[in-house]
């Protein structure tokens, strides 16, 4: 179970670091994410930074043994981001994105529960 959990954490970390890095490059994000144009550069950068830090938080604290409680807390924080993303996409009628969000929510919840 521990190996499977590390794999899930790694995949989630890659996903969030990649998505966050894209959002930190505002012009690139505008091209690939149509909703970005409707929001300020600062807001998008904030979301991107939180995603990058959350992705790092899924791995490093537990792997290094330095304040390992931060790993499940990072999972909960990313879960919360995805809940808000689900609501956002539902309001926009982007139902394909909601399915992906729900899967990510489930994986983040699994990490949070098992790592606590």
TIRO-2110 file (N, C-alpha, C; in Angstrom, 1 decimal):
// TIRO-2110
0.8, -1.2, 0.0, N, 1, A
0.0, 0.0, 0.0, CA, 1, A
0.9, 1.3, 0.0, C, 1, A
2.0, 1.2, 0.7, N, 2, A
2.9, 2.4, 0.8, CA, 2, A
3.4, 2.7, -0.5, C, 2, A
3.8, 1.7, -1.3, N, 3, A
4.4, 2.0, -2.7, CA, 3, A
3.3, 2.6, -3.6, C, 3, A
2.1, 2.1, -3.5, N, 4, A
1.0, 2.6, -4.3, CA, 4, A
0.7, 4.1, -3.9, C, 4, A
0.8, 4.3, -2.6, N, 5, A
0.5, 5.7, -2.2, CA, 5, A
1.6, 6.7, -2.6, C, 5, A
2.9, 6.2, -2.6, N, 6, A
3.9, 7.1, -3.1, CA, 6, A
3.8, 7.3, -4.6, C, 6, A
3.3, 6.3, -5.3, N, 7, A
3.1, 6.5, -6.8, CA, 7, A
2.0, 7.6, -7.0, C, 7, A
0.9, 7.4, -6.2, N, 8, A
-0.2, 8.4, -6.4, CA, 8, A
0.3, 9.8, -6.0, C, 8, A
1.0, 9.9, -4.9, N, 9, A
1.6, 11.2, -4.5, CA, 9, A
2.5, 11.8, -5.6, C, 9, A
3.3, 11.0, -6.2, N, 10, A
4.2, 11.4, -7.2, CA, 10, A
3.4, 11.9, -8.5, C, 10, A
2.4, 11.2, -8.8, N, 11, A
1.6, 11.6, -10.0, CA, 11, A
0.9, 12.9, -9.7, C, 11, A
0.3, 13.0, -8.5, N, 12, A
-0.4, 14.2, -8.2, CA, 12, A
0.6, 15.4, -8.1, C, 12, A
1.8, 15.2, -7.6, N, 13, A
2.8, 16.2, -7.5, CA, 13, A
3.2, 16.7, -8.9, C, 13, A
3.4, 15.8, -9.8, N, 14, A
3.7, 16.1, -11.2, CA, 14, A
2.6, 16.9, -11.8, C, 14, A
1.4, 16.5, -11.6, N, 15, A
0.2, 17.1, -12.2, CA, 15, A
0.1, 18.6, -11.7, C, 15, A
0.2, 18.8, -10.4, N, 16, A
0.1, 20.1, -9.8, CA, 16, A
1.3, 21.0, -10.1, C, 16, A
2.4, 20.5, -10.1, N, 17, A
3.6, 21.3, -10.4, CA, 17, A
3.6, 21.7, -11.9, C, 17, A
3.2, 20.8, -12.7, N, 18, A
3.1, 21.1, -14.2, CA, 18, A
2.0, 22.2, -14.4, C, 18, A
0.8, 22.0, -13.8, N, 19, A
-0.3, 22.9, -14.0, CA, 19, A
0.0, 24.3, -13.4, C, 19, A
0.7, 24.3, -12.2, N, 20, A
1.0, 25.5, -11.6, CA, 20, A
2.1, 26.3, -12.3, C, 20, A
3.0, 25.6, -12.9, N, 21, A
4.1, 26.2, -13.7, CA, 21, A
3.5, 26.9, -14.9, C, 21, A
2.5, 26.2, -15.5, N, 22, A
1.8, 26.8, -16.7, CA, 22, A
1.2, 28.1, -16.3, C, 22, A
0.5, 28.1, -15.2, N, 23, A
-0.2, 29.3, -14.7, CA, 23, A
0.7, 30.4, -14.3, C, 23, A
1.9, 30.1, -13.9, N, 24, A
2.9, 31.1, -13.6, CA, 24, A
3.4, 31.8, -14.8, C, 24, A
3.3, 31.2, -16.0, N, 25, A
3.6, 31.8, -17.3, CA, 25, A
2.3, 32.3, -17.9, C, 25, A
1.9, 33.5, -17.5, N, 26, A
0.6, 34.0, -17.8, CA, 26, A
0.2, 33.9, -19.3, C, 26, A
1.1, 34.3, -20.2, N, 27, A
0.8, 34.3, -21.6, CA, 27, A
0.6, 32.9, -22.2, C, 27, A
1.4, 32.0, -21.7, N, 28, A
1.3, 30.6, -22.1, CA, 28, A
0.0, 30.0, -21.6, C, 28, A
-0.4, 30.4, -20.3, N, 29, A
-1.6, 29.9, -19.7, CA, 29, A
-2.8, 30.5, -20.5, C, 29, A
-2.8, 31.7, -21.0, N, 30, A
-3.9, 32.3, -21.7, CA, 30, A
-4.1, 31.5, -23.0, C, 30, A
-3.1, 31.0, -23.6, N, 31, A
-3.2, 30.2, -24.9, CA, 31, A
-3.8, 28.8, -24.6, C, 31, A
-3.4, 28.2, -23.5, N, 32, A
-3.9, 26.8, -23.3, CA, 32, A
-5.1, 26.7, -22.4, C, 32, A
-5.4, 27.7, -21.6, N, 33, A
-6.6, 27.7, -20.7, CA, 33, A
-7.5, 28.9, -21.0, C, 33, A
-8.6, 28.7, -21.7, N, 34, A
-9.4, 29.9, -22.1, CA, 34, A
-9.9, 30.7, -21.0, C, 34, A
-10.1, 30.2, -19.8, N, 35, A
-10.7, 31.0, -18.7, CA, 35, A
-9.7, 31.9, -18.1, C, 35, A
-8.4, 31.8, -18.4, N, 36, A
-7.4, 32.6, -17.8, CA, 36, A
-7.5, 34.1, -18.2, C, 36, A
-8.0, 34.3, -19.4, N, 37, A
-8.1, 35.7, -19.9, CA, 37, A
-9.1, 36.5, -19.1, C, 37, A
-10.0, 35.9, -18.4, N, 38, A
-11.1, 36.6, -17.6, CA, 38, A
-10.6, 37.0, -16.2, C, 38, A
-9.3, 36.7, -15.9, N, 39, A
-8.9, 36.9, -14.6, CA, 39, A
-7.5, 37.6, -14.6, C, 39, A
-7.2, 38.3, -13.5, N, 40, A
-6.0, 39.1, -13.5, CA, 40, A
-4.7, 38.2, -13.4, C, 40, A
-3.6, 38.8, -13.9, N, 41, A
-2.3, 38.1, -13.9, CA, 41, A
-1.9, 37.6, -12.4, C, 41, A
-2.2, 38.5, -11.5, N, 42, A
-1.9, 38.2, -10.1, CA, 42, A
-2.7, 37.0, -9.5, C, 42, A
-3.9, 37.0, -9.9, N, 43, A
-4.8, 35.9, -9.4, CA, 43, A
-4.3, 34.5, -10.0, C, 43, A
-4.0, 34.5, -11.3, N, 44, A
-3.6, 33.3, -11.9, CA, 44, A
-2.2, 32.9, -11.3, C, 44, A
-1.3, 33.9, -11.1, N, 45, A
0.0, 33.6, -10.5, CA, 45, A
-0.2, 33.0, -9.1, C, 45, A
-1.1, 33.5, -8.4, N, 46, A
-1.4, 33.0, -7.0, CA, 46, A
-1.8, 31.5, -7.1, C, 46, A
-2.7, 31.2, -8.0, N, 47, A
-3.2, 29.8, -8.1, CA, 47, A
-2.0, 29.0, -8.5, C, 47, A
-1.2, 29.4, -9.5, N, 48, A
-0.1, 28.7, -9.9, CA, 48, A
0.9, 28.4, -8.8, C, 48, A
1.2, 29.4, -8.0, N, 49, A
2.2, 29.3, -6.9, CA, 49, A
1.7, 28.3, -5.9, C, 49, A
0.4, 28.4, -5.6, N, 50, A
-0.2, 27.5, -4.6, CA, 50, A
-0.1, 26.0, -5.1, C, 50, A
-0.4, 25.8, -6.4, N, 51, A
-0.3, 24.5, -6.9, CA, 51, A
1.1, 23.9, -6.9, C, 51, A
2.1, 24.8, -7.3, N, 52, A
3.5, 24.3, -7.3, CA, 52, A
3.9, 23.9, -5.8, C, 52, A
3.6, 24.8, -4.9, N, 53, A
4.0, 24.5, -3.5, CA, 53, A
3.2, 23.3, -2.9, C, 53, A
2.0, 23.2, -3.3, N, 54, A
1.2, 22.0, -2.9, CA, 54, A
1.8, 20.7, -3.4, C, 54, A
2.2, 20.8, -4.7, N, 55, A
2.8, 19.6, -5.3, CA, 55, A
4.1, 19.2, -4.6, C, 55, A
4.9, 20.2, -4.3, N, 56, A
6.1, 19.9, -3.6, CA, 56, A
5.8, 19.4, -2.2, C, 56, A
4.8, 19.9, -1.6, N, 57, A
4.4, 19.5, -0.2, CA, 57, A
3.9, 18.1, -0.2, C, 57, A
3.5, 17.5, -1.3, N, 58, A
3.0, 16.2, -1.3, CA, 58, A
4.2, 15.2, -1.2, C, 58, A
5.4, 15.6, -1.5, N, 59, A
6.5, 14.7, -1.6, CA, 59, A
7.6, 15.0, -0.5, C, 59, A
8.1, 16.2, -0.5, N, 60, A
9.3, 16.5, 0.3, CA, 60, A
9.2, 16.4, 1.8, C, 60, A
8.1, 16.9, 2.4, N, 61, A
8.1, 16.7, 3.9, CA, 61, A
8.2, 15.3, 4.4, C, 61, A
7.4, 14.4, 3.8, N, 62, A
7.4, 13.0, 4.2, CA, 62, A
8.7, 12.3, 3.7, C, 62, A
9.2, 12.6, 2.5, N, 63, A
10.4, 12.0, 2.0, CA, 63, A
11.6, 12.3, 2.8, C, 63, A
11.7, 13.6, 3.2, N, 64, A
12.8, 14.0, 4.0, CA, 64, A
12.7, 13.8, 5.5, C, 64, A
11.5, 13.5, 6.0, N, 65, A
11.2, 13.4, 7.4, CA, 65, A
11.2, 14.7, 8.1, C, 65, A
11.0, 15.8, 7.4, N, 66, A
11.0, 17.1, 8.1, CA, 66, A
9.6, 17.6, 8.1, C, 66, A
9.0, 17.6, 9.3, N, 67, A
7.6, 18.0, 9.5, CA, 67, A
6.7, 17.2, 8.5, C, 67, A
6.7, 15.9, 8.6, N, 68, A
5.9, 15.1, 7.7, CA, 68, A
4.4, 15.3, 7.7, C, 68, A
3.9, 16.0, 8.8, N, 69, A
2.5, 16.3, 8.8, CA, 69, A
2.1, 17.2, 7.7, C, 69, A
3.1, 17.9, 7.1, N, 70, A
2.8, 18.8, 6.0, CA, 70, A
2.3, 18.1, 4.7, C, 70, A
2.7, 16.8, 4.6, N, 71, A
2.2, 16.1, 3.4, CA, 71, A
0.7, 15.9, 3.4, C, 71, A
0.1, 15.4, 4.4, N, 72, A
-1.4, 15.3, 4.3, CA, 72, A
-2.1, 16.6, 4.3, C, 72, A
-1.4, 17.6, 5.0, N, 73, A
-2.0, 19.0, 4.9, CA, 73, A
-2.0, 19.5, 3.5, C, 73, A
-0.9, 19.2, 2.8, N, 74, A
-0.8, 19.7, 1.4, CA, 74, A
-1.8, 19.0, 0.5, C, 74, A
-2.1, 17.7, 0.8, N, 75, A
-3.1, 17.0, 0.1, CA, 75, A
-4.5, 17.6, 0.3, C, 75, A
-4.8, 18.0, 1.6, N, 76, A
-6.0, 18.6, 1.9, CA, 76, A
-6.2, 20.0, 1.2, C, 76, A
-5.1, 20.7, 1.2, N, 77, A
-5.1, 22.0, 0.5, CA, 77, A
-5.4, 21.9, -1.0, C, 77, A
-4.7, 20.9, -1.6, N, 78, A
-4.9, 20.7, -3.0, CA, 78, A
-6.3, 20.1, -3.3, C, 78, A
-6.8, 19.3, -2.4, N, 79, A
-8.2, 18.9, -2.5, CA, 79, A
-9.2, 20.0, -2.5, C, 79, A
-8.9, 21.0, -1.6, N, 80, A
-9.8, 22.2, -1.5, CA, 80, A
-9.7, 23.0, -2.8, C, 80, A
-8.5, 23.1, -3.3, N, 81, A
-8.4, 23.8, -4.6, CA, 81, A
-9.2, 23.2, -5.7, C, 81, A
-9.2, 21.8, -5.7, N, 82, A
-9.9, 21.1, -6.7, CA, 82, A
-11.4, 21.2, -6.5, C, 82, A
-11.9, 21.3, -5.3, N, 83, A
-13.3, 21.5, -5.0, CA, 83, A
-13.8, 22.8, -5.6, C, 83, A
-13.0, 23.9, -5.4, N, 84, A
-13.3, 25.2, -5.9, CA, 84, A
-13.2, 25.1, -7.5, C, 84, A
-12.2, 24.4, -8.0, N, 85, A
-12.1, 24.2, -9.5, CA, 85, A
-13.3, 23.5, -10.0, C, 85, A
-13.8, 22.5, -9.3, N, 86, A
-15.0, 21.8, -9.8, CA, 86, A
-16.2, 22.8, -9.8, C, 86, A
-16.4, 23.6, -8.8, N, 87, A
-17.5, 24.5, -8.8, CA, 87, A
-17.3, 25.5, -9.9, C, 87, A
-16.1, 26.0, -10.1, N, 88, A
-15.8, 27.0, -11.2, CA, 88, A
-16.2, 26.4, -12.6, C, 88, A
-15.8, 25.2, -12.8, N, 89, A
-16.0, 24.5, -14.1, CA, 89, A
-17.5, 24.2, -14.3, C, 89, A
-18.2, 23.9, -13.2, N, 90, A
-19.6, 23.6, -13.3, CA, 90, A
-20.4, 24.9, -13.7, C, 90, A
-20.0, 26.0, -13.1, N, 91, A
-20.6, 27.3, -13.5, CA, 91, A
-20.4, 27.6, -15.0, C, 91, A
-19.3, 27.2, -15.5, N, 92, A
-18.9, 27.4, -16.9, CA, 92, A
-19.5, 26.4, -17.8, C, 92, A
-20.1, 25.3, -17.3, N, 93, A
-20.6, 24.2, -18.1, CA, 93, A
-19.5, 23.3, -18.7, C, 93, A
-18.4, 23.3, -18.1, N, 94, A
-17.2, 22.5, -18.6, CA, 94, A
-17.2, 21.1, -17.8, C, 94, A
-18.2, 20.3, -18.3, N, 95, A
-18.4, 19.0, -17.5, CA, 95, A
-17.3, 18.0, -17.7, C, 95, A
-16.5, 18.1, -18.8, N, 96, A
-15.4, 17.2, -19.0, CA, 96, A
-14.4, 17.4, -17.9, C, 96, A
-14.1, 18.7, -17.6, N, 97, A
-13.1, 19.1, -16.6, CA, 97, A
-13.6, 18.6, -15.2, C, 97, A
-14.9, 18.6, -14.9, N, 98, A
-15.4, 18.1, -13.6, CA, 98, A
-15.0, 16.7, -13.3, C, 98, A
-15.1, 15.8, -14.3, N, 99, A
-14.8, 14.4, -14.1, CA, 99, A
-13.3, 14.3, -13.7, C, 99, A
-12.4, 15.0, -14.4, N, 100, A
-11.0, 15.0, -14.0, CA, 100, A
-10.8, 15.5, -12.6, C, 100, A
-11.5, 16.6, -12.3, N, 101, A
-11.4, 17.2, -10.9, CA, 101, A
-11.9, 16.2, -9.8, C, 101, A
-12.9, 15.5, -10.1, N, 102, A
-13.5, 14.6, -9.1, CA, 102, A
-12.5, 13.4, -8.9, C, 102, A
-11.8, 13.0, -9.9, N, 103, A
-10.8, 11.9, -9.8, CA, 103, A
-9.6, 12.4, -8.9, C, 103, A
-9.2, 13.6, -9.2, N, 104, A
-8.1, 14.2, -8.5, CA, 104, A
-8.5, 14.4, -7.0, C, 104, A
-9.7, 14.9, -6.8, N, 105, A
-10.2, 15.0, -5.4, CA, 105, A
-10.1, 13.7, -4.7, C, 105, A
-10.6, 12.6, -5.3, N, 106, A
-10.5, 11.3, -4.7, CA, 106, A
-9.1, 10.9, -4.3, C, 106, A
-8.2, 11.1, -5.2, N, 107, A
-6.8, 10.7, -5.0, CA, 107, A
-6.2, 11.5, -3.9, C, 107, A
-6.4, 12.8, -3.9, N, 108, A
-5.9, 13.7, -2.8, CA, 108, A
-6.5, 13.3, -1.5, C, 108, A
-7.8, 13.0, -1.5, N, 109, A
-8.5, 12.5, -0.2, CA, 109, A
-7.8, 11.3, 0.3, C, 109, A
-7.5, 10.3, -0.6, N, 110, A
-6.9, 9.1, -0.2, CA, 110, A
-5.5, 9.4, 0.4, C, 110, A
-4.7, 10.2, -0.2, N, 111, A
-3.4, 10.6, 0.4, CA, 111, A
-3.6, 11.2, 1.7, C, 111, A
-4.5, 12.1, 1.9, N, 112, A
-4.7, 12.8, 3.1, CA, 112, A
-5.1, 11.9, 4.2, C, 112, A
-6.1, 11.0, 4.0, N, 113, A
-6.6, 10.1, 5.0, CA, 113, A
-5.5, 9.1, 5.4, C, 113, A
-4.8, 8.5, 4.5, N, 114, A
-3.8, 7.4, 4.8, CA, 114, A
-2.6, 8.1, 5.5, C, 114, A
-2.2, 9.2, 5.0, N, 115, A
-1.0, 9.9, 5.6, CA, 115, A
-1.2, 10.5, 6.9, C, 115, A
-2.5, 10.8, 7.3, N, 116, A
-2.7, 11.3, 8.6, CA, 116, A
-2.6, 10.1, 9.6, C, 116, A
END
